[in-house]
Amino acid sequence: MEKRWHTARIISYIVLMVYAIVSLSPFIWAFLVSVAPMIYHINGKPMGVNIMQWPPEINIFKFPPEVFGAPSTASNYAKVFEVTPFARWILNTVIYAGSVTLANLVLDAFAGFAFARLRFPGRNLIFTLLLGTLMVPFPVIIIPIYNMMVSFNLANTYGGLIFPKIASVTGLFLMRQFYMSIPLEMDEAAKIDGAGIFRRFWQIDSPMALPAFATLAIYTFMGTWNDFLWPLIITSSKNMFTLTMGLNFFRTSYYTFWQLMMAASILMTVPMIVIFLSLQKQFVETGATSALKG
């Protein structure tokens, strides 16, 4: 029995390693392309780089190391900032994603707490109707929302970007389920001690729901950071572009500057990795709590 368990463990590790390699290979390729030169010289003769070749001819024993048979360079990262207002796009994306995430944390938490703890007429009906809206895809309502933003003079502004995304039914559902997993007796004891609704929300339930807040923050921030469709619709000037919109700047009708696009993509991906790694403990705790509750 122990030998069979050992064999199964080895097989599971092999499967996980293969999955990790397959999952990481696009990021590795993107990084290699981002450090490949647009053009290099051999004996004074300009040469192009074939970034589609496989294997990519990596030589780490030279200085600088070679990728795709050409000397690697970090100049592509600097050039991204030279040829585009990339710093402004980063600022726009941080404002967009940060504001939407903060608004969702506040509003979804309030709504989730209300549906989990308060008793009011039509509570279950309203909650069911809200869940029903999840079946309506965003592209179906994007034109009415756009017309609404135009009528409010919010097109091509931060307000137009942020306002339609300040709350989500998915976040409401997540927070409601987590609040419901907290023993009701704690709220009742606090109520007996004279704590009102807002005090129970801030001092009793919300501190215990920090894993849910972290999970909601990760999902919301990553989804907004990578959002392309809504910024494409609501923004029109280059100075209001987000990073996802800016990546399209490196593509023309006849040619794609892959080295610059991959460098910009790496710069865009790094904040997501940092945020996930910093909040992964709370993220796992939310999954464990949901599993225990189920």
C-alpha positions as CSV (number, residue, x, y, z in Angstrom):
1,M,0.0,0.0,0.0
2,E,2.8,2.4,0.9
3,K,4.7,1.6,-2.3
4,R,1.5,2.3,-4.4
5,W,1.1,5.6,-2.6
6,H,4.8,6.5,-3.3
7,T,4.3,5.7,-7.0
8,A,1.1,7.8,-7.2
9,R,3.0,10.7,-5.5
10,I,5.8,10.5,-8.0
11,I,3.4,10.5,-11.0
12,S,1.5,13.5,-9.5
13,Y,4.8,15.4,-9.2
14,I,5.7,14.6,-12.8
15,V,2.3,15.8,-14.0
16,L,2.6,19.0,-12.0
17,M,6.1,19.7,-13.3
18,V,4.9,19.2,-16.9
19,Y,1.9,21.5,-16.3
20,A,4.2,24.1,-14.8
21,I,6.6,24.0,-17.7
22,V,3.7,24.3,-20.2
23,S,2.2,27.2,-18.3
24,L,5.4,29.1,-17.9
25,S,6.7,28.6,-21.5
26,P,4.7,31.5,-22.9
27,F,6.2,33.8,-20.2
28,I,9.7,32.5,-20.8
29,W,9.3,33.0,-24.6
30,A,7.9,36.6,-24.0
31,F,10.9,37.4,-21.8
32,L,13.4,36.1,-24.3
33,V,11.8,38.1,-27.1
34,S,11.8,41.2,-24.9
35,V,15.6,41.1,-24.5
36,A,16.3,40.2,-28.2
37,P,17.6,43.2,-30.3
38,M,15.6,44.6,-33.1
39,I,18.7,44.5,-35.2
40,Y,22.4,43.7,-34.6
41,H,25.6,43.8,-36.5
42,I,28.1,41.1,-37.6
43,N,31.3,42.5,-39.0
44,G,29.5,45.7,-39.6
45,K,26.7,44.1,-41.5
46,P,23.2,44.6,-40.1
47,M,21.3,41.4,-39.2
48,G,17.7,40.7,-38.3
49,V,16.6,38.4,-35.5
50,N,14.3,35.4,-36.1
51,I,12.3,35.4,-32.9
52,M,10.1,32.5,-34.2
53,Q,12.9,29.9,-34.4
54,W,12.9,27.0,-32.0
55,P,14.9,26.2,-30.0
56,P,15.8,29.9,-29.5
57,E,19.6,29.4,-29.5
58,I,20.4,30.6,-26.0
59,N,24.0,31.0,-25.0
60,I,24.5,32.1,-21.4
61,F,28.3,31.7,-21.4
62,K,28.8,34.8,-23.5
63,F,28.5,38.4,-22.4
64,P,26.0,39.6,-23.0
65,P,24.1,36.3,-23.2
66,E,22.7,35.4,-26.6
67,V,19.1,34.7,-27.4
68,F,17.9,33.7,-30.8
69,G,21.5,33.8,-31.9
70,A,21.9,37.5,-31.1
71,P,23.3,39.4,-28.1
72,S,20.6,40.2,-25.6
73,T,19.8,43.8,-24.6
74,A,17.6,45.6,-22.1
75,S,17.3,48.6,-24.3
76,N,13.8,47.5,-25.5
77,Y,12.4,48.3,-22.0
78,A,13.8,51.8,-22.1
79,K,12.6,52.3,-25.7
80,V,9.1,51.4,-24.7
81,F,9.1,54.6,-22.6
82,E,10.8,56.6,-25.3
83,V,8.4,55.9,-28.2
84,T,5.1,55.9,-26.2
85,P,3.7,57.7,-23.1
86,F,4.0,54.4,-21.2
87,A,4.4,56.0,-17.8
88,R,1.0,57.8,-18.4
89,W,-0.6,54.5,-19.4
90,I,0.7,52.9,-16.2
91,L,-0.7,55.8,-14.2
92,N,-4.1,55.5,-16.0
93,T,-4.2,51.8,-15.3
94,V,-3.3,52.2,-11.6
95,I,-6.0,54.8,-11.1
96,Y,-8.5,52.7,-13.0
97,A,-7.7,49.3,-11.4
98,G,-7.1,50.8,-7.9
99,S,-10.3,52.9,-7.8
100,V,-12.5,50.0,-9.1
101,T,-10.9,47.6,-6.6
102,L,-11.4,50.0,-3.7
103,A,-15.0,50.7,-4.7
104,N,-15.8,47.0,-5.0
105,L,-14.3,46.2,-1.6
106,V,-16.5,48.8,0.1
107,L,-19.8,48.4,-1.8
108,D,-19.7,44.6,-2.3
109,A,-18.8,44.2,1.4
110,F,-21.7,46.4,2.5
111,A,-24.2,44.6,0.2
112,G,-22.9,41.2,1.1
113,F,-23.2,41.9,4.8
114,A,-26.7,43.3,4.3
115,F,-27.9,40.1,2.4
116,A,-26.2,37.8,5.0
117,R,-27.1,39.5,8.3
118,L,-30.1,41.8,7.8
119,R,-33.7,40.8,7.4
120,F,-35.9,42.9,5.1
121,P,-38.8,42.2,2.8
122,G,-37.9,40.7,-0.6
123,R,-34.3,40.0,0.4
124,N,-34.2,36.6,-1.3
125,L,-36.1,37.8,-4.3
126,I,-33.7,40.7,-4.8
127,F,-30.7,38.5,-4.3
128,T,-32.0,36.0,-6.9
129,L,-32.6,38.8,-9.4
130,L,-29.1,40.1,-8.9
131,L,-27.7,36.6,-9.5
132,G,-29.8,36.4,-12.6
133,T,-27.9,39.4,-14.1
134,L,-24.8,37.3,-14.2
135,M,-26.3,35.5,-17.2
136,V,-26.3,38.8,-19.1
137,P,-22.9,39.3,-20.8
138,F,-21.3,42.7,-20.5
139,P,-21.1,43.2,-24.3
140,V,-25.0,43.1,-24.4
141,I,-25.3,46.2,-22.1
142,I,-22.1,48.0,-23.2
143,I,-23.8,50.3,-25.7
144,P,-26.5,51.6,-23.2
145,I,-23.8,52.1,-20.6
146,Y,-21.7,54.0,-23.1
147,N,-24.7,56.2,-24.1
148,M,-25.3,56.9,-20.4
149,M,-21.6,57.9,-19.9
150,V,-21.8,60.2,-22.9
151,S,-25.0,61.9,-21.6
152,F,-23.1,62.5,-18.3
153,N,-20.1,64.0,-20.2
154,L,-17.9,61.2,-18.8
155,A,-16.6,59.8,-22.1
156,N,-12.8,59.8,-22.3
157,T,-12.5,60.5,-18.5
158,Y,-11.5,58.6,-15.4
159,G,-15.1,58.8,-14.2
160,G,-16.3,57.1,-17.4
161,L,-13.8,54.4,-16.9
162,I,-14.4,53.8,-13.3
163,F,-18.1,54.4,-12.6
164,P,-19.7,51.4,-14.5
165,K,-17.3,49.0,-12.6
166,I,-17.7,50.2,-9.0
167,A,-19.7,47.2,-7.9
168,S,-20.1,43.6,-9.1
169,V,-22.6,40.9,-8.4
170,T,-19.8,38.3,-8.3
171,G,-18.1,40.2,-5.5
172,L,-21.4,40.7,-3.6
173,F,-22.0,36.9,-3.8
174,L,-18.5,36.1,-2.6
175,M,-18.8,38.5,0.4
176,R,-22.3,37.3,1.3
177,Q,-21.2,33.6,1.3
178,F,-18.2,34.4,3.5
179,Y,-20.2,36.5,6.0
180,M,-22.7,33.7,6.2
181,S,-19.9,31.3,7.2
182,I,-19.2,33.4,10.3
183,P,-21.2,32.1,13.3
184,L,-24.3,34.2,13.9
185,E,-23.8,33.9,17.6
186,M,-21.0,36.3,17.5
187,D,-23.2,39.0,16.0
188,E,-25.9,38.2,18.5
189,A,-23.5,38.5,21.4
190,A,-22.2,41.9,20.1
191,K,-25.8,43.0,19.7
192,I,-26.6,42.2,23.3
193,D,-23.6,44.2,24.3
194,G,-25.1,47.2,22.5
195,A,-23.2,47.1,19.2
196,G,-25.1,48.5,16.3
197,I,-25.2,47.3,12.7
198,F,-22.2,49.4,11.5
199,R,-20.1,48.5,14.6
200,R,-20.8,44.8,14.0
201,F,-19.8,45.2,10.4
202,W,-16.5,47.0,11.1
203,Q,-15.4,45.4,14.3
204,I,-16.9,41.9,14.3
205,D,-17.5,40.4,10.9
206,S,-15.2,42.4,8.5
207,P,-12.0,41.6,10.4
208,M,-12.9,37.9,10.2
209,A,-13.6,38.3,6.5
210,L,-10.1,39.5,5.5
211,P,-9.4,36.4,3.4
212,A,-12.5,37.2,1.4
213,F,-11.5,40.8,1.0
214,A,-8.1,39.7,-0.3
215,T,-9.7,37.3,-2.8
216,L,-12.0,40.0,-4.0
217,A,-9.1,42.4,-4.3
218,I,-7.1,40.0,-6.4
219,Y,-9.9,39.1,-8.7
220,T,-11.1,42.7,-9.2
221,F,-7.6,44.2,-9.6
222,M,-6.4,41.6,-12.0
223,G,-9.6,41.7,-14.0
224,T,-9.6,45.5,-14.2
225,W,-5.8,45.7,-14.9
226,N,-6.3,43.3,-17.9
227,D,-9.6,44.9,-19.1
228,F,-9.5,45.8,-22.7
229,L,-13.1,46.1,-24.0
230,W,-14.4,48.9,-21.8
231,P,-11.3,51.2,-22.1
232,L,-11.5,50.6,-25.9
233,I,-15.0,51.9,-26.0
234,I,-14.9,54.8,-23.5
235,T,-11.4,56.3,-24.2
236,S,-10.5,58.1,-27.4
237,S,-7.2,60.0,-26.7
238,K,-3.8,58.4,-26.4
239,N,-3.3,60.1,-23.0
240,M,-6.3,58.2,-21.6
241,F,-5.2,54.8,-22.8
242,T,-4.7,52.0,-20.3
243,L,-1.9,49.4,-20.7
244,T,-4.0,46.9,-22.6
245,M,-4.9,49.6,-25.1
246,G,-1.3,50.8,-25.2
247,L,0.0,47.3,-26.2
248,N,-1.9,47.7,-29.5
249,F,0.3,50.8,-30.3
250,F,3.2,48.5,-31.1
251,R,1.2,46.8,-33.9
252,T,0.7,48.5,-37.3
253,S,-1.1,47.4,-40.4
254,Y,2.0,45.8,-41.9
255,Y,4.4,45.1,-39.0
256,T,4.4,44.2,-35.3
257,F,7.3,45.3,-33.1
258,W,7.4,42.1,-31.1
259,Q,10.4,43.0,-29.0
260,L,8.8,46.2,-27.8
261,M,5.4,44.6,-27.3
262,M,6.8,41.7,-25.3
263,A,8.9,44.2,-23.2
264,A,5.7,46.2,-22.5
265,S,3.8,42.9,-21.7
266,I,6.5,41.9,-19.1
267,L,6.3,45.3,-17.5
268,M,2.5,45.0,-17.4
269,T,2.6,41.5,-15.9
270,V,5.0,42.2,-13.0
271,P,2.5,44.1,-10.8
272,M,0.0,41.2,-11.1
273,I,2.6,38.7,-9.9
274,V,3.6,40.9,-7.0
275,I,0.0,41.4,-5.9
276,F,-0.9,37.7,-6.1
277,L,2.2,36.6,-4.2
278,S,1.6,39.1,-1.5
279,L,-2.1,38.1,-1.0
280,Q,-1.9,34.4,-1.9
281,K,-2.1,33.3,1.8
282,Q,-5.5,35.0,2.3
283,F,-6.6,33.7,-1.1
284,V,-5.9,30.1,0.0
285,E,-7.6,30.7,3.3
286,T,-10.8,31.7,1.5
287,G,-10.8,28.5,-0.5
288,A,-10.2,26.4,2.6
289,T,-13.0,28.2,4.4
290,S,-15.4,27.6,1.5
291,A,-14.4,23.9,1.4
292,L,-15.0,23.5,5.1
293,K,-18.3,25.2,4.9
294,G,-19.4,23.0,2.0
